[in-house]
Amino acid sequence: MFGLFEKKVALTEKQILRGGSDAHSHILFGVDDGVKTAEESLNILALLEKEGLRELWLTPHTMEDVPNTGEALKARFEELSKLYKGSIELHLASEYMMDELFLKHLRDRDLLTHKEQASVLLETSAWSAPYRFWEILEDTKRAGYRPILAHPERYEYMDMKDYRRLNAMGIRLQLNYPSLLGYFGENAKKKAERLLKEGMYSMTGSDCHRMTAIARLLEAREIKEKTAVSLHNLIVK
């Protein structure tokens, strides 16, 4: 009951991003459903730099509907890196849908990996798990990669039993922090709050696709103050 009256704050006023890392974004221009122009990419980077972000991972989609290649993404990343003169450390990886194209990349060992230990960022449909979901995760591990599951709180088919199984398998979970502000619905918000409270996330990201969205997100007074503290601790982890 008392949680209903808990103070809510904006990410920007609490400097939530200062000194932190964003593990998931679609800011690399012209390669997926995210940012379309170099100008918008640079504007978003300027905003995040103002907020004190230290490190940003550019993780464009790779899936059957968006069949990006590592070579093409690396070339576009080089373009952006030459244009950007700011202080944020930029890194390139990809967010792979767990589909047949991912399995091909896995067999060919042609994956853009995230952070240390050859980590690979994976996603599924919001509504249903892919065929052989658990087996694909094990196959990925056997191939020498460490899976990170993007925004698990958004998967309607998952519950706490699934999240605990993922943790037990060594699958790291990546929070989309807009979920904590209700951007993906009340169910995703509640699951995100619980997973964060129980310490089940290993990293977090904005999943930013647009300048307007990230600007609105940072100013919205929609996150509980205690949750904001926990989020900051995860961002700077």
Steps between C-alpha positions, in 0.01 A plus 500: 500500500770749601681433170218686327622822662874446450672803350566481127794671334646567156814321383668828413444670837658205682787477249423132454723460193807679637807277481297212362478262206211451257513140377227515234413768246394552140686827449721381211334680211340346194533130578174392668176641645694743717667831417495588130754780463850581622369834626251332732766256623725793591216689669419199719866453587523867599199460728637185663839664541332790679341245734846365581481163326845337487452209257247411231449176309350533153301181449305509172263218419609194307209275401340343197298820440808720554789287363789721604852369449789557733699659219229757421443587866872545562522735201210713626647499852826636360306780331333601824821469700673745265214748529462484877756708691356464850605317813268197503678171427321342204494125439334286234307177547164379370166387638427161344151362464509129583398393149654297217730785401644507852561125483690549174714774655559274799613209281727734303629662821413833343354694794560855621559441868424717798754578771728234644490122461349504150158603634218510246178702541191296413128573474179315424146589405313676780222242486655157455831323536677380187506131421769329710555815706682333788701277267614799292628668816698186585628476141617861523689424821657187352623708206697710747266798530335639811133588433343822624120507476372846408201651685365176654237696692323567168448134415138422578562125495760513778453491877730491804558128457645567154717786623643287779572221252683747278708624793582142599622435144731800516292703254535868584191721492500853358241746628340754269478783751203666321305197628531646852315810379214297351603552137424137414189456712416432861588130490852568368540773763405272788727221379789743449459638852501152649798376299694814592409467868612136504831585333440284194615753239865520395475815288258757366439702186271762352409307182489852355358527147416874475616838632147594603459179700824528700446872571148432631621199696768694686260776607200286598431494875385139489755292691484433874788661687620174658482327162702784347779438752506128415502585129795736540694230684438263208593761237837573662567132578 
